[in-house]
Amino acid sequence: MAISGKVEQQKILRVFKLINLLQGTIGKPVHRLAEMLETDERTIYRYFKLLEALGFEIIKEYSKYKLQQPIGQEATLNYGTFSPEESQWLKSLIESQGKKNLLRDSVLQKLHLRSELKVGTEELFKANLGRLVDLIGQGIQNRKQIWLKEYYSLSSDTTSDRLVEPVAFSSNYESIHAFEPESQSMKIFKIERIGEVVLADEEWKFTKKHEIPESSLFGFSGKRRFTVKLKMSKKAYQLMQEEFPNARPFMFIKNRNQYYFKGEIPHLPGLGRFILGLPGEIKLEEGEEMRVYLQEQLAKASF
């Protein structure tokens, strides 16, 4: 591939990554977006204008930016998109306005972009994750160390390069179990938070310390055990099933409309974040350690 073509491809991929970073309920500051995409803040603002021209609505809350999710709209209408049937109907109307019409051509181009861009970004993002999985798999198969470039740590809100020895994938291929020489410990790394994977020349050096932990719950593994019982709304119950399928064996329903989770968890933060993210939807019925943890987290909050 020519250098100019490769540069252009990198720009397109960067815009697609930006769209995925802006999705969700929690926004991100411009400087953090610039760091994660390895560019400057001025470029991020230019991308904002491009996305707005394509029908995306970007909102700012407390110095953080995210995509506006229209309330009550169907998925096919998000981000100014159209369903295939709507697109075809509009296209036939516009095409009937004559062949030599600049306004007609402009509208047709935007119609195509708005209808296909969201699907395209999701597919490209998934393809990029698949590429990272392949590279990590090579590291595991060849027993080589790898670099996780621009890895974003949610706990410290920082981006850094991490040298690790990949040991195994999680059951759903969303993360990897890897030994980190710097901290001399086994850790779990989310694949979607990796900027790039680079195979190193060095072979594994700490094979004896490669311990794959037990199946994790709520994103954490470990030998400690904290008993927790939750009574949840139907919404919280469904979200837990979707986001944490490993928790399903510990979930149950009573009297057709009472939803519960009861089990032992290895760490408090994962489930704690889920509870705090759904105020009024979850009641803690058992688990003194979890109660203390939640109170500590609420004490740290400032409004």
Helices and strands as residue ranges (DSSP letters): H 3-22, H 30-36, H 41-53, E 58-61, E 64-67, G 75-80, H 84-95, H 102-141, E 144-153, E 158-169, E 175-180, E 185-190, G 191-193, E 196-203, G 207-209, E 226-232, H 234-243, G 245-250, E 251-254, E 258-265, H 269-276, E 282-286, H 288-300
